Amino acid sequence: MTIRRKLLLFLPLLVLLMNTVTYFLFESGKVVQRSYDEMMSRILLYKQSVQAAETHLSRLYTYLLDPAERNGAALTEARAGLAEARSLLAEASATSPLAPAVNAYTNLLGTLMEQEQAALTAAKPPGPGASTALVAYGEAERTAGFIREEGLHLVDLELSSYQPVYREIREENGRINRLGAAIIAVNTLLSLAAAVWISRSITGPVSRLVAMAREIARGNLRPEPPPPTGDELGILSDAFQAMLADLAVLIGKEKESLEKDRLLKELELQALQSQINPHFLFNTLNVLSKLALLEGAERTSDLIVSMSNLLRYNLGRLDRPVTLRDELQHLQEYVTIQQARFRDRVRFELEIDEDALQAGIPSLTLQPLVENAFQHGIADLEQGAVIRVTIARHPADEVSITVADNGAGMSEEVRQSLLRLEGVPEPKQSTGLGTRNVFKRLALYYGRDDLVTIESAPGQGTRITLHIPIGKEETA
């Protein structure tokens, strides 16, 4: 069962159970309260009717003694209050278990009102006179006494008739309270059990995933897999296991690829160095240089010295970084030889920022780029060929090296292939490591693949710019 389904199933059930208990207790309380209200309202009506009868009798006596206008108004007000009490009692008798007694009590109120009317009629001219009015008042007074006694009797009857109901209500309340307490206890236990179950179903797999991540951080790529579960965390754990397996495979392949590349570079270097005997070659070139100098061929001697320096640099510094100053000196040796070949067909220009020459760079970086410009850029130009090398230091801790020519240029396909470091074979006549190999070495050395930009189009020359970060290895 998924975590979502667990939450959607158990939480609404718990809420529904709690709401049901609350509603049941609320309705039971409403029934009890309604019973209390009905009984108390009738008792209050009994008391109100007794008070209205006594007030009415008192106002009648006052009026009979002094039939002034204000006493007549007070009697009229008392009579209205008595009539209102009688009307309310008549309505309450419909729901009262003592309906016959309440009706009789209501009739007594009506009798009192009739006796009051008889006394008023006798007192007013041309009535029988005061003696008849006093007789009628005496009867009204006795009726008021009956009303008082009957009111108290009705209160006793109400209380007596509701005693069994009270006991039943109390017993029912007790059962409801016990049932509510039991339901609350069961609901609490179910809530705790559901909370523990759901939390364990979430925290357990998460804890196991955290333990696996810690094992991976320690270098263990094959930690013990957690037990399978059917929820979302189980799916996540399976995906994590699959990713871990893929990662182990990729790491293995990457190690094999790096080892192959290392062995291949070593073999290439060994093959290059084993092609000639460096000591014999340098000694021979020195002899040729001295011989040319003795014979007066100073330019030939300079070219031989440049060639000797070029070969010495190529064979001796492939395994360590150098400064840009060293690279520039090596490049000038190469350019000296090439200018002897091309003569006035090519012009080599340098624009150097001296502050940038202490930056470290892999050896044999500049010469392959310039060699590429000679062989593939301006080789077919009869005149007006220009190769320009610009080295500048920028405030953002970067040195830019630009090699530009006005030669044949290259197609967009070739340009993209060089930037992807694939798909373009190195020229067989290259004397160095090759342009694409230079880009690869820079990417490996600095750990970035955004150090090279190439601007070129067929017939519009080529402009290669290297963005060398300062600080990787800056030599003083």
N, C-alpha and C positions, 0 to 999 in steps of 0.2 A: 504494500500500500504506500502510495506517495505521501510526502509530507503535506502537500496541499490538501489531499483528500482527508488525511487525518485531522487537520485543523478544521476543514469545512464540515466534518462529520461530528466531532466530539464537542467542539466549542458551542455550536448552535444547540446541541442536545442539553448541555449543561445550562445554558441561558434559558432554554424553554422550561426545563425543570424548575429552575429558580423562579421564573415568572409565574408558573402554575401554582406553586406553593404560596407565593405572595398574593396572587389573585384569590385563592381559596380562603386564606386567612382574612383578606380584606372583605370579601363577601360575607363571611361569617360574622365579622364585626359589625357590618352594616345591618344584618338581620337583628342582632342583639340591640344595637343602638336604636333601630326603628321601633322595636318593642318597648324599650325604655321611654322613648319620646312619646309614643301614643299613650302609655299609661300616665306619664307625668303630665301630659297636656290635659287629660281628663280630670286628674286630681286638682290641677290648677283651675280648671273650669268650675269644679265644685266649690273651691274656695272663693273664686271670683263671684260666683252666683250668690253665695251666702253673704259676702260683703256688699254686693249690689242690693240684696233684699234688705239688709239692715240700713244701708244708706237711704234707700227709698222710703223705709218706714220712718226714719228720723226726719227726713225732709217733709213727709206727709204730716207728721205731728206738728212740726214748726209752722207749716202753712195753715193748718187748722186753727192754731192759736193766733196767728197773725197772717191773714190772707193778703199780704203785701205782694207787690209785683215781683220784687226780687226773690221772695220765697217761692212764688209760683214758677219763676224761671229755674230755680235750683231744683224744684220738684220735677219739672219737665226733663231736666238733664239726668236726674237720678232714674226716672222712668225709662229714658232711652238706654241708659247703661244696663238696667235690668232686662229690657227687651233684647239687647245684644247678647247678654249672657245666656238668656233662654234660647236664642237662635243658635248660638254655638253649641249648646248642649244637645239641641235637637239634631244637629249635624253629626256630633260625636257619637250619638247613640247608635248610628248605623254600623259602626265598627266595634262597638263595645260588647264584651261578653255579658254585660249586665243591662242589656237594652230595655227590658221591662221596667226595672227599677229606675233607670235614667229617664224613661218616658213619664213615669209617675212623678218623678222629681220635677220634670219640666212642666207638668200639669199644675203642681203646687205653685210654681212661679207664675203661671197664668192666673191661678186663683188669687194670688196676692195682688196682681195687677187689677183684677176685677174688683176686689174689695177696696182697693185704693180709689178706683173710679166711683164706686158706690158712696164712699165717704165724701169725695169731692162733690158729688151730685147733691147729697143731703145737706152739705154745708152752704151751698150757693142758693140764694133766693131764686125762685120761690120754693126751695126745697123744704123738707120736713123740719129742718132746724138742727141746732148743734147737738141735741141729745141723740138724734138718729145718727149723725156723723160720728159721734164718739163711740156709739155701739159698733158701727162699721169699722172704725179704727181698731177697736178691741179685737174684733175678729181678724183683722189684718195682722195685728200683733201676734195673735196665737198662730196664724199661718206662718209668719216669719220664724216663730220658734220651731214649728215643724220643719221648715226649710233648713234651719241650722242643724237640727238633729239629723234630718235625713241626709244632709251633706256629709256630716261626719260618718254616718252609717255607710254611705256610698264609698267614702275613702277606705273604710275598713273592708268593705266588700271587694273593692279593687285589689287591695293588698292581699286579701285572702284568696281571691280567684287566681292571682298571679304567682302564688307561692309554688305550686307545682311547675309552672312554666319557668320560674326562676331556677328551681333545682335542675330542671332539664337543660336550661341554657348553661348553667354552671358546669354540669356534667359534659355537655357538648363542647364548651370552651376548653375544659380539661383535656378531652380527647383530641381536640384540634391542636392544642398546645403541644401535647405529647407527639401527635403525628407530625406537626411542623418541626419539632426538635429532631425527631428521627429522620425526617426528610433532609433537614439541613445537615445533619451529621453524615448521612449517606452521600449527599451532594458534595460535601467537603471532601470526603474520602475519594469519591470518584474524580473530583477535580484534581486532588493531589496525585492520584494514580495516573490520570491522563497527562498531567503536567510532567511527571517523572518519565512516563513512557515516551512522550513526544520529545522532551528535552534530551533524553538518552539517545533517541533515534537520530537527533541532530548533532549533539555534541560528541557522541561516540565516533561516528565516521570522520568528523572534523578533526578530532584529536588524533585519529590514526593518520589522516592526511598530513597533519602538522609533523607527526613523528617521521613519516616518510620524507617530508621536505628537509627535516634536520639530517636524516641519514644521507640524503643527496648532497646537502651542503658539506657534509664531512667527506664526500668523495665516493660514497657507496651508491653506484648507479643501479644496483639490483637489491633494493630493500625488500623485506618480507611483505607481500601484498596483503591488504586487509580482507576480512571475510566479505563475500558479496552480499549486497542488500538490494532491495527492489525499489528504493526511492530515488529522489534526484541526486542525493549525495553518493549513492551507489553508482549511478551513471557517471557522476563527476570523477569518482575514484577510478572507474574503468578507463575513462578518457585520460586521466592522469597516468595510469599505467601504460596506456598505449603511447602517449607522448614520451614517457620515460624510455620505453623500448626504442622508439624512433630516435630519440636523442642519443642513446647508447650506440645505435647503428651508425648515426651520422658522425659521432665522435670517433668511432673506429675507422670509418672511411676517411675522415679528415686526417687522422694520425697517419694512416697509410699513404694518403696523398702527400702530406708534408714530408714524410720519410722518403717517398719516391722523388720529390722535388729536390730534397737535400742531396740525395745520392746522385741525381742527374746533374746538378750543378757541380758537385765535386768531380764527377767524371768529365764534364765539359772543361773544367779548369785544369784537371790533370792532363786531359788530351791536348789542351792548348799549350800548356807548359812543357809537355813532353815532345811536342813537335820539333823543338829546337833545343840546343844546349845553350842556355843563356850566357854562360861565361865565354864559351867559344865565339858566340855571336857578338857579344860586346867587345871582346878583344879584337876580332876581325874588323869591326866597324871603327874602332879607335885607330888601327893600323891604316885603314883606308883614309881616314880623316887626316892623319899626319902626312901620309903620302901625297894627298891632294894639296895640302898646305905647302909642302916642300916644292911641289911642281907649279905652285902659283894659282891653283884653282881654289881660291878662297870660298866662293859660293858653293862649290861642290863639297868642300870641307864642312861648311855650315849645315848643308843639307844632311850630310852623314851624321853630324853630331845631333841634329834634330831627330833623325830616325832612331839613333841609339837611345836618346832620352825617351822617345815615344815608346819604344819597345820595353825599356826598363820600367817605365811607369805601368804599362799594361800588364807586365808579368809580375810585378812586385807588390801591387796595392789593391788587388781585387778582393781581399778578405777583410778590409777595414775601411772606415770612413776617413775622408780627408776634408780639408778646408776648401772653400770656393777659390781661394788664392792659388792653391796647388792645382785644382782643376783648370783654372784659367791659364796657368803656365803650361800645362800639358796641352791644352787646346791650341795655344799659340805655336807650340812645336808642330802640331798637326797642320795648322793653317800654313805654316812656313813651307812644308812639303807640298801641300796642295797648290799654293800660289806659284811654286816653281813649275808645277804641271800646267796650270791654267793661265799663268802669266797675267796679261792685262785684260783677259776676258772676265775676270771676277774681281770685285772689290769687297774686302772684308772690313767691317766696321764694328767697333767696340764702344759701348757706353756703360761705364762701370761706376758704381757707387762704392767707394772705398769702405764705407761702414758695413757693407754686406759681405766682405770677403772673408770674415772670420767665421761665418756660419758653416756648420758641418754638413756634409753631403756624402752619399755613397760614391765611391770612386768610379771613374768612367761613366759619368752622367752627361757631361756636356759634349764630349768628342763624338759619341754616336749620333747625337742630334745634328751637329754640324756636318758630320759625314753624310747623313741622310740628305741634308740640303745640297751638298756637292753632287752626290751621285744621282738623286732623283729629282732635284729641283732645277739646278742651273746647268747641269751637264750638257744639255743640248743648246744652250745659248751661246752664240758666237761673240757677243759683246753686251756690255751693260748689265752683267749679272752682279747682284749685290746680296751679300749675306751679312745680317746685322745681329749682333748679340748684345742684349741689354740686361744688366743686372742692377736691381734697385732694392733698397730696404724700405719697408713700409712701417708706419707706426703700430700697426696691429700685430707686431711680432711675426712678420712674414717677409721673406725675400722672394721676389719674383725674378725668374730667369726666362727671357724670351729669345728664341732663335727664329728669325724671320728671313725669308728669301723671296725674290720676285720671279721664281721659276715656274715650272709647269703646274704646280698645285696637285690636288688629288680629288677624287670623286667623293661624294657624301658617303657612299658605301664603305670605301676604304677608311675614311675618317672615323666613322662609327665603329668599324672593326678594330682600329687601333685603340680607341677609347675603351672598348670592351675587352681588350687584351686577348683577342682570339680571332681566328679566321684569316689572318694575314701572315704568310710565311716571311721570315727574315731574308733579306737579300743575301745570296750566297757569297757575293764579293765583299761583304762587310768585314772590316778589320777589327771591329770591336764586338760588343755584346749585342748590338742591334737595338733599334728604337723601341720595339714592343717589350723587349727584355728590360730596357731602362725603366719603362713605366711600371713593369711588374716589381722590379727591385724597389722603386720608390714606394709603391703601395705596401709592400711587406715591411720595409724599413720604418715607415711612419705610421703604419696601421690605418691608413686612410686610402680611399679610392677616388678622391675628388681633387687631387693635386695637379691634374693635367687638363689644359684646355687647348683645343686645336681649331684654328680658323683657316679654312682653305676652300678653294674652288678651282676647277680645271681652268688653267690659263691665268689664274690670279694670284699665284704664289701660295706660300704656306707660312703660318705663324703659330709656333708651338710655345706655350707658356707653362712653366713649372712654378707652382706656389709652394715654396719650401717653408714650413713652420720653423721658427727659431726656438731653440731650447732643447730640441731632441739630442743634439750633440754639437755644441758650439765650441770650437777650439780657439784658445787664446793665441 
